[in-house]
Amino acid sequence: MPVGMFVVLAGPSCIGKGPLYSALKRFYPEVAGRLQQIILYNDRAIRPGEEDGVDYFFRSRRDIEALGPDQAHIVVDVRGDLQALEIAQVQRIIDADRDPFFEGNPFVPAKLREYGLFDKFPVLSVFLSPLSCEEILYLKDRGVDLASFVTDVQRRKLLHRAVRQKVNLSLKDLENIEKKAASAIVEMREAWKFDHVIPVHDGEGHDNWDAFYYPVGTARKALLAFAALLQGEIPPAATTERWSEDLIP
């Protein structure tokens, strides 16, 4: 992969983006060492274990709204949270001979495409999906309500993560989980725009990422595929997909 490649890793909330990046740093330190994560502004409350200026720049909604008109930032509503990306941050990372790395939701990449920023840099875009193409076709053939099915899949993952982080969930916590779960199918409709789709059933917080030290299951397959792509290699068979625009209605 050429130096200065803008690497984009996106997918629904709790799909496993964070654990995948952590596994990359553990098992492919030289590959991960080329990446420098882009830090976004976010108006949501900080979660346990997060750090301001490391995970996000946590600011008030009013402060982030004020960034919108300056043409130097892209401001996006993400599942009810307001996020912003400083455009110049991408170029500063490239100028430092590193690869800019965005890890998050697909709404920010969609805005970057809309503004033509992906045309200015070489880009490797990867989408993590809770279902494979074959599974989606299987469900569609049987008349399953895909939106309801995906919402249920992601709801279970989000609840599992939330309980691990916080024993007693408030009504606000549950409402936030429902909002993110319902957003997953909307975000999956963006997947066809990405260079590669990696199906991964082991969401964030799943034991398959680190309970046995070595990742197993689809966590392992996702790691092997992502590492291969970053090294300019062909991923192992059946670990990546390319979706058509009409796959998800």
C-alpha positions as CSV (number, residue, x, y, z in Angstrom):
1,M,0.0,0.0,0.0
2,P,1.5,3.4,-1.0
3,V,2.4,5.9,1.7
4,G,-0.2,8.5,2.2
5,M,-3.2,6.2,1.6
6,F,-6.3,7.4,3.4
7,V,-7.6,4.3,5.2
8,V,-11.3,4.3,6.0
9,L,-12.8,1.6,8.3
10,A,-16.6,2.1,8.8
11,G,-19.7,0.2,9.9
12,P,-22.6,0.2,12.4
13,S,-22.1,0.9,16.0
14,C,-20.7,-2.1,18.0
15,I,-19.8,-4.0,14.8
16,G,-16.2,-4.5,16.0
17,K,-14.2,-1.7,14.4
18,G,-12.4,-0.8,17.7
19,P,-11.4,-4.4,18.5
20,L,-10.2,-4.9,15.0
21,Y,-7.9,-2.0,15.2
22,S,-6.7,-3.1,18.6
23,A,-6.0,-6.6,17.2
24,L,-4.1,-5.0,14.3
25,K,-1.9,-3.1,16.6
26,R,-1.2,-6.3,18.6
27,F,-0.5,-8.7,15.8
28,Y,0.7,-6.4,13.0
29,P,2.5,-3.6,14.8
30,E,4.5,-2.5,11.8
31,V,1.3,-2.2,9.6
32,A,-0.7,-0.5,12.4
33,G,2.3,1.8,13.0
34,R,1.9,3.4,9.6
35,L,-1.6,4.5,10.5
36,Q,-2.4,7.7,12.4
37,Q,-6.0,7.9,13.6
38,I,-8.1,10.9,12.7
39,I,-9.7,12.4,15.7
40,L,-13.2,13.8,15.3
41,Y,-15.1,16.3,17.4
42,N,-18.2,14.7,19.2
43,D,-20.9,16.2,21.4
44,R,-21.9,13.0,23.1
45,A,-20.9,12.1,26.7
46,I,-17.5,10.5,27.2
47,R,-17.7,6.7,27.8
48,P,-15.8,4.8,30.5
49,G,-12.2,4.3,29.3
50,E,-12.2,7.0,26.7
51,E,-9.9,10.1,26.7
52,D,-10.5,13.6,25.4
53,G,-8.2,14.3,22.5
54,V,-7.5,10.6,22.0
55,D,-10.8,9.0,21.2
56,Y,-12.6,12.2,20.3
57,F,-12.5,15.9,21.0
58,F,-15.5,16.0,23.3
59,R,-17.1,19.4,23.0
60,S,-20.6,20.9,23.4
61,R,-23.1,20.7,20.6
62,R,-23.0,24.5,20.3
63,D,-19.2,24.5,19.9
64,I,-19.4,21.9,17.2
65,E,-22.2,23.7,15.4
66,A,-20.0,26.8,15.3
67,L,-17.4,24.8,13.2
68,G,-19.9,24.2,10.4
69,P,-19.8,27.5,8.5
70,D,-16.0,27.9,8.5
71,Q,-15.4,25.6,5.5
72,A,-12.5,24.0,7.4
73,H,-14.6,21.3,9.0
74,I,-17.2,18.8,7.9
75,V,-20.1,18.6,10.4
76,V,-22.3,15.5,10.3
77,D,-25.2,14.3,12.4
78,V,-24.4,10.7,13.4
79,R,-27.3,8.8,15.0
80,G,-28.2,11.9,16.9
81,D,-24.7,12.8,17.9
82,L,-23.0,15.8,16.2
83,Q,-19.5,15.1,14.9
84,A,-17.0,17.2,13.0
85,L,-13.8,16.5,11.1
86,E,-11.1,19.0,10.5
87,I,-10.2,18.6,6.8
88,A,-6.6,19.9,7.2
89,Q,-5.9,17.1,9.7
90,V,-5.8,14.6,6.8
91,Q,-3.1,16.5,4.9
92,R,-1.1,17.1,8.0
93,I,-0.9,13.3,8.6
94,I,0.1,12.7,5.0
95,D,2.8,15.4,5.2
96,A,4.2,13.6,8.2
97,D,4.6,10.4,6.1
98,R,1.8,8.6,7.8
99,D,-1.4,7.1,6.6
100,P,-4.6,8.9,7.8
101,F,-6.9,6.4,9.4
102,F,-10.6,7.0,9.9
103,E,-12.4,4.5,12.1
104,G,-16.1,5.1,12.7
105,N,-19.5,5.5,11.1
106,P,-20.2,5.6,7.3
107,F,-21.9,9.0,7.5
108,V,-18.6,10.9,7.7
109,P,-17.1,9.1,4.7
110,A,-20.3,9.8,2.8
111,K,-19.8,13.5,3.5
112,L,-16.2,13.3,2.4
113,R,-17.2,11.8,-0.9
114,E,-19.9,14.4,-1.3
115,Y,-17.3,17.2,-0.9
116,G,-15.0,15.5,-3.4
117,L,-12.2,15.0,-0.8
118,F,-11.8,11.3,-1.7
119,D,-10.7,12.5,-5.1
120,K,-7.7,14.3,-3.6
121,F,-6.1,11.3,-1.9
122,P,-5.6,7.6,-2.6
123,V,-8.2,5.8,-0.5
124,L,-8.7,2.3,0.9
125,S,-12.2,2.0,2.2
126,V,-13.5,-1.0,4.2
127,F,-16.9,-1.6,5.6
128,L,-17.7,-4.1,8.4
129,S,-21.1,-5.7,8.1
130,P,-23.0,-7.8,10.6
131,L,-24.2,-10.0,7.7
132,S,-22.6,-11.5,4.6
133,C,-23.9,-11.1,1.1
134,E,-25.0,-14.7,1.1
135,E,-26.9,-14.3,4.4
136,I,-28.7,-11.2,3.1
137,L,-29.8,-13.0,-0.1
138,Y,-30.9,-16.0,2.0
139,L,-33.0,-13.8,4.2
140,K,-34.5,-11.9,1.3
141,D,-35.4,-15.1,-0.5
142,R,-37.4,-16.1,2.5
143,G,-39.3,-12.9,2.8
144,V,-37.6,-11.8,6.0
145,D,-38.0,-8.2,7.0
146,L,-34.3,-7.3,6.7
147,A,-34.5,-4.0,8.6
148,S,-36.1,-5.7,11.6
149,F,-33.6,-8.6,11.5
150,V,-30.5,-6.4,11.4
151,T,-31.9,-4.2,14.1
152,D,-32.4,-7.3,16.4
153,V,-28.8,-8.5,15.6
154,Q,-27.3,-5.2,16.5
155,R,-29.5,-4.6,19.5
156,R,-28.2,-7.7,21.1
157,K,-24.6,-6.7,20.5
158,L,-25.2,-3.2,21.8
159,L,-26.9,-4.5,24.9
160,H,-24.1,-6.9,25.5
161,R,-21.5,-4.1,25.3
162,A,-23.6,-1.7,27.4
163,V,-24.0,-4.3,30.2
164,R,-20.3,-4.9,30.3
165,Q,-19.7,-1.2,30.6
166,K,-22.5,-0.4,33.0
167,V,-24.5,-2.9,35.1
168,N,-27.7,-0.8,35.5
169,L,-28.9,0.7,32.3
170,S,-31.1,3.8,32.3
171,L,-34.0,4.5,30.1
172,K,-31.7,6.9,28.2
173,D,-29.2,4.1,27.7
174,L,-31.9,1.8,26.3
175,E,-33.2,4.6,24.0
176,N,-29.6,5.2,22.7
177,I,-29.2,1.5,22.0
178,E,-32.4,1.3,20.1
179,K,-31.4,4.3,18.0
180,K,-28.1,2.8,17.1
181,A,-29.6,-0.6,16.4
182,A,-32.2,0.9,14.0
183,S,-29.5,2.9,12.2
184,A,-27.6,-0.2,11.2
185,I,-29.6,-1.1,8.2
186,V,-29.4,2.5,7.0
187,E,-25.6,2.4,7.3
188,M,-25.4,-1.0,5.5
189,R,-27.0,0.7,2.5
190,E,-23.7,2.7,2.2
191,A,-21.6,-0.5,2.1
192,W,-21.7,-0.8,-1.8
193,K,-19.7,2.4,-2.0
194,F,-16.7,0.9,-0.2
195,D,-13.9,-0.9,-1.9
196,H,-14.3,-4.0,0.4
197,V,-17.0,-5.4,2.7
198,I,-15.8,-7.7,5.5
199,P,-18.6,-9.7,7.2
200,V,-18.0,-10.0,10.9
201,H,-20.4,-11.6,13.4
202,D,-18.2,-11.1,16.5
203,G,-19.2,-7.6,17.6
204,E,-17.4,-5.4,20.0
205,G,-17.1,-7.0,23.4
206,H,-17.2,-10.6,22.0
207,D,-14.9,-13.1,23.5
208,N,-13.5,-14.1,20.1
209,W,-11.5,-10.9,19.9
210,D,-9.2,-11.3,23.0
211,A,-10.5,-13.8,25.6
212,F,-8.2,-16.5,24.2
213,Y,-5.4,-14.0,23.3
214,Y,-5.5,-15.0,19.7
215,P,-8.6,-13.9,17.8
216,V,-10.9,-16.7,16.6
217,G,-14.1,-17.0,14.5
218,T,-15.0,-14.1,12.2
219,A,-12.9,-11.8,14.4
220,R,-9.8,-13.7,13.1
221,K,-11.0,-13.6,9.5
222,A,-11.6,-9.9,9.7
223,L,-8.1,-9.3,11.1
224,L,-6.5,-11.4,8.4
225,A,-8.5,-9.7,5.7
226,F,-7.9,-6.1,6.9
227,A,-4.1,-6.7,7.5
228,A,-3.8,-8.2,4.0
229,L,-5.5,-5.2,2.4
230,L,-3.3,-2.8,4.3
231,Q,-0.2,-4.6,3.0
232,G,-1.5,-4.5,-0.6
233,E,-2.0,-8.3,-0.6
234,I,-5.0,-10.4,-1.7
235,P,-7.1,-11.3,1.4
236,P,-7.7,-14.9,2.3
237,A,-10.6,-16.5,0.3
238,A,-14.1,-15.7,1.3
239,T,-13.1,-13.0,3.8
240,T,-14.0,-9.9,1.7
241,E,-16.9,-9.0,-0.5
242,R,-18.0,-6.4,-3.0
243,W,-21.6,-5.4,-2.8
244,S,-24.0,-4.2,-5.5
245,E,-26.1,-1.1,-4.9
246,D,-29.3,-3.0,-5.0
247,L,-28.3,-5.7,-2.4
248,I,-30.2,-4.0,0.4
249,P,-33.5,-2.3,-0.5
